[in-house]
């Protein structure tokens, strides 16, 4: 038998009845798991398309009896979703650019440019990992306030360059590029910035894509920090706006509530389904190294 | 190797009499230039807040009239507040619950899913999907699922059991939150474990089977030991993460009912943004740092061994 064809169990194991039963139970548990994963998410979608009376009926059922697609347009009218979407995308784009420029250059310098005392610089960046983020969350806020950055996008863009986790991801990636490529460029007379921008950057598209996904999901999901930093409504991100105006509001009809939640869920789910292979490989690789 | 190359490159151009220091500065000019922006940003947005956190824990922070020094007042206020003790207890309870309810789930599913002959890809996507759903959607969704007239209670009624008010009953509130978070997050942990399970050479199982090891023996003596380092690392990461947890407690219950879901980090947030006492909040943060700092170093050491 080819060794690739087996896992922990072999074909032979599955001929025994006791193993068959255990395997059957295992498959059943996985099926239940998949169901409990998909049911609440599809419920979000279908609840957004029911009449309010049907959402609140007991016991609940999955598929709507009558379809109310006008809920979606009502949801769009209830809060200014396009504005909040634009704010979220602003933050995403700015964070992305700052991360790539600031951390990309720094990690390239540490990884490939052989500066003296690079261990000390590396340690300077790495040290911040030992300090739990929550313990300096309040001083961080006070600091932003004292810098006069509150209620400005810069309060997100600039600190995006101070992310040790992304720094490590980039550095690990640059470490994996063959040094000979840069040697060759140097011998051919390329300056350091040139070898960074014309050789390292194009080679790093995969890691930039992984970072883009992380940064996107942070910008899309984070509701608490933006609600502290941004205090005027026209600068709220999507998640903050949903938290403030949808989750904790009792007066809103449940079906409209779900329609809004559905609209907010859709983009990340679509992005995930399109890039799923890529994202899941990224998760498995990166989370361990963080 | 880098050095050889640059020496060859520079040798004809630079006379030997030139001082070494200047030479080195020139050679590394771009190297430093590439580091400068990151250093400035790390100082401004990481090290300054961390340093201010230390400093302000001895100050009364007042944005209008200016800060003034109060010595150890913040610390004594923090330590004499009965809420702090309650919050520490709640946090420990939350951490233990996360271990009991949540920690083993991704490991078990990673092993099970690695054994699936078909639909493995679909199951992975399904398991990871909740992780993609934004947190705020999760809160809205689970508030409805846990509702006295929601689907879970409907299921309990059909099974002939009593209804449970998952969120408003103090006994259940924290458990319900942990259950919700496990549901959301186990997918990503599962993927990490799955990569480890799949990297174990299949031949080992083959050899063990020939030696007469049963299925459980193979899992216990081959699969789990191979993942040992990863499991320990994930354990520490989970402890670090759960000891700082506050978002779902805040969003769903705001620390209630009757402070049963008031975690330590949530108390820090409340001190700062409800009581507007930034000094005490910072002092509480410092106390947290002292306790958790050791764990961070441990994680770093293990991580290094792992790579």
Contacts between the chains, C-beta under 8 A, distances in Angstrom:
chain1	res1	chain2	res2	distance
A	1	B	206	7.9
A	3	B	201	7.8
A	3	B	202	4.4
A	3	B	203	5.1
A	3	B	206	5.9
A	4	B	202	6.2
A	6	B	202	5.6
A	6	B	205	6.5
A	6	B	206	6.8
A	7	B	114	5.7
A	7	B	115	4.9
A	7	B	202	7.2
A	7	B	205	7.3
A	8	B	111	7.3
A	8	B	114	7.4
A	8	B	115	6.1
A	8	B	205	5.6
A	8	B	215	6.5
A	8	B	218	5.3
A	8	B	219	6.1
A	8	B	222	7.7
A	8	B	223	6.2
A	9	B	115	5.8
A	9	B	215	6.2
A	10	B	205	7.3
A	10	B	206	7.4
A	10	B	209	5.9
A	12	B	209	7.4
A	13	B	209	7.5
A	13	B	215	6.0
A	19	B	215	6.1
A	22	B	215	7.5
A	23	B	115	7.5
A	26	B	112	5.0
A	26	B	115	7.0
A	27	B	116	7.4
A	29	B	112	7.0
A	30	B	109	7.4
A	30	B	112	5.9
A	30	B	113	6.7
A	30	B	116	6.9
A	30	B	123	5.9
A	33	B	109	6.7
A	33	B	123	7.8
A	33	B	126	7.9
A	33	B	127	6.7
A	34	B	122	7.8
A	34	B	123	5.8
A	34	B	126	4.5
A	34	B	127	7.3
A	36	B	183	7.2
A	37	B	126	4.8
A	37	B	127	6.0
A	37	B	129	5.9
A	37	B	130	5.9
A	37	B	183	7.7
A	37	B	187	7.7
A	38	B	126	5.8
A	38	B	129	7.2
A	39	B	151	8.0
A	40	B	130	7.7
A	40	B	141	5.7
A	40	B	142	7.7
A	40	B	145	6.1
A	40	B	183	7.9
A	41	B	129	6.2
A	41	B	130	6.8
A	41	B	133	6.4
A	41	B	141	8.0
A	43	B	141	7.3
A	43	B	145	7.8
A	43	B	151	7.3
A	44	B	133	7.9
A	44	B	137	6.7
A	44	B	141	5.4
A	47	B	144	7.6
A	56	B	149	7.2
A	58	B	149	4.5
A	58	B	154	6.4
A	59	B	151	7.2
A	59	B	154	3.4
A	59	B	157	7.2
A	59	B	158	7.3
A	60	B	150	6.8
A	60	B	151	5.0
A	60	B	154	6.1
A	98	B	41	8.0
A	101	B	37	7.3
A	102	B	37	4.7
A	102	B	38	5.1
A	102	B	41	5.8
A	103	B	38	6.2
A	105	B	34	4.0
A	105	B	35	7.6
A	105	B	37	6.8
A	105	B	38	7.1
A	106	B	34	6.2
A	106	B	35	5.3
A	106	B	37	7.2
A	106	B	38	3.4
A	106	B	39	7.7
A	108	B	34	6.2
A	109	B	30	7.9
A	109	B	31	5.0
A	109	B	32	7.7
A	109	B	34	3.7
A	109	B	35	4.9
A	110	B	35	7.4
A	113	B	28	7.5
A	113	B	30	7.0
A	113	B	31	3.9
A	113	B	34	6.7
A	114	B	2	4.8
A	114	B	3	7.2
A	114	B	28	7.8
A	114	B	31	7.0
A	115	B	28	5.0
A	115	B	31	3.6
A	115	B	32	6.2
A	115	B	35	7.0
A	116	B	24	6.9
A	116	B	28	6.4
A	121	B	35	5.9
A	121	B	39	7.5
A	124	B	39	7.2
A	124	B	42	7.1
A	125	B	38	7.2
A	125	B	42	6.3
A	126	B	300	8.0
A	128	B	42	7.0
A	128	B	46	4.9
A	128	B	47	7.6
A	128	B	50	7.6
A	129	B	296	6.5
A	129	B	300	6.8
A	130	B	293	6.0
A	130	B	296	3.8
A	130	B	297	5.8
A	130	B	300	6.8
A	131	B	50	5.9
A	131	B	289	6.2
A	131	B	293	7.0
A	131	B	296	7.0
A	132	B	240	6.6
A	132	B	243	7.7
A	132	B	244	5.7
A	132	B	288	6.4
A	132	B	289	6.2
A	132	B	292	4.5
A	132	B	293	7.7
A	132	B	296	6.8
A	133	B	244	7.0
A	134	B	244	4.1
A	134	B	246	7.4
A	134	B	265	4.7
A	134	B	268	6.8
A	134	B	285	6.9
A	134	B	288	6.5
A	135	B	53	6.8
A	135	B	285	4.1
A	135	B	286	6.8
A	135	B	288	4.6
A	135	B	289	3.9
A	135	B	292	7.0
A	136	B	49	4.9
A	136	B	50	5.0
A	136	B	53	4.5
A	136	B	285	6.2
A	136	B	289	7.6
A	137	B	268	7.2
A	137	B	269	7.7
A	137	B	285	7.0
A	138	B	53	7.3
A	138	B	268	6.4
A	138	B	269	8.0
A	138	B	272	4.7
A	138	B	278	5.9
A	138	B	281	4.5
A	138	B	282	5.3
A	138	B	285	5.8
A	139	B	49	4.5
A	139	B	50	7.2
A	139	B	52	4.4
A	139	B	53	3.7
A	139	B	56	6.0
A	139	B	282	5.6
A	139	B	285	7.1
A	140	B	45	7.4
A	140	B	49	4.1
A	141	B	272	7.2
A	142	B	49	7.8
A	142	B	52	6.5
A	142	B	56	6.7
A	142	B	61	6.3
A	142	B	278	5.8
A	142	B	282	7.8
A	143	B	45	7.4
A	143	B	48	5.8
A	143	B	49	4.6
A	143	B	52	5.8
A	145	B	63	6.6
A	147	B	44	7.6
A	158	B	41	6.2
A	158	B	44	7.2
A	158	B	45	6.4
A	159	B	41	7.3
A	159	B	45	4.0
A	161	B	37	6.9
A	161	B	38	6.3
A	161	B	41	3.9
A	161	B	42	7.7
A	161	B	45	7.7
A	162	B	38	8.0
A	162	B	41	5.0
A	162	B	42	4.9
A	162	B	44	7.7
A	162	B	45	4.4
A	162	B	46	4.7
A	167	B	38	7.5
A	179	B	1	6.5
A	179	B	2	7.0
A	183	B	1	6.8
A	183	B	2	7.2
A	183	B	5	5.1
A	186	B	5	5.6
A	186	B	6	6.8
A	186	B	9	6.5
A	187	B	5	6.2
A	187	B	8	7.6
A	187	B	9	6.7
A	191	B	30	7.0
A	192	B	30	3.6
A	192	B	31	6.9
A	192	B	34	7.6
A	193	B	30	5.9
A	193	B	34	8.0
A	196	B	34	7.3
A	217	B	132	7.5
A	220	B	134	5.9
A	221	B	134	4.6
A	221	B	135	5.2
A	221	B	136	7.8
A	223	B	134	8.0
A	223	B	135	6.3
A	223	B	136	5.1
A	223	B	251	7.6
A	224	B	247	5.8
A	224	B	250	7.3
A	224	B	251	8.0
A	228	B	273	6.9
A	239	B	134	5.7
A	239	B	135	7.0
A	239	B	136	4.9
A	242	B	134	7.8
A	242	B	136	4.6
A	242	B	137	7.4
A	242	B	140	7.7
A	243	B	136	4.8
A	243	B	139	7.6
A	243	B	251	6.7
A	246	B	136	7.6
A	246	B	140	6.6
A	247	B	136	5.9
A	247	B	139	5.4
A	247	B	140	5.0
A	247	B	143	7.4
A	247	B	251	6.8
A	254	B	144	7.1
A	257	B	140	6.3
A	258	B	140	7.5
A	258	B	144	7.8
A	261	B	136	7.8
A	261	B	137	4.6
A	261	B	140	5.0
A	261	B	141	6.6
A	264	B	134	5.9
A	264	B	136	7.2
A	264	B	137	5.7
A	265	B	133	5.4
A	265	B	134	6.6
A	265	B	137	5.0
A	268	B	132	5.0
A	268	B	133	7.2
A	268	B	134	6.5
A	269	B	129	7.0
A	269	B	132	5.6
A	269	B	133	7.1
A	272	B	128	7.6
A	272	B	129	7.2
A	272	B	132	4.4
A	273	B	125	7.5
A	276	B	125	5.7
A	276	B	128	7.9
A	280	B	124	6.5
A	280	B	125	7.9
A	280	B	128	6.4
A	280	B	191	5.5
A	283	B	128	7.7
A	283	B	188	5.6
A	283	B	191	5.0
A	283	B	192	6.8
A	284	B	191	5.1
A	284	B	192	5.5
A	284	B	194	7.2
A	284	B	195	3.8
A	285	B	195	7.7
A	287	B	188	6.8
A	287	B	192	5.1
A	288	B	192	6.1
A	288	B	230	6.9
A	288	B	233	7.1
A	288	B	303	7.9
A	288	B	306	7.1
A	289	B	303	7.5
A	289	B	307	7.2
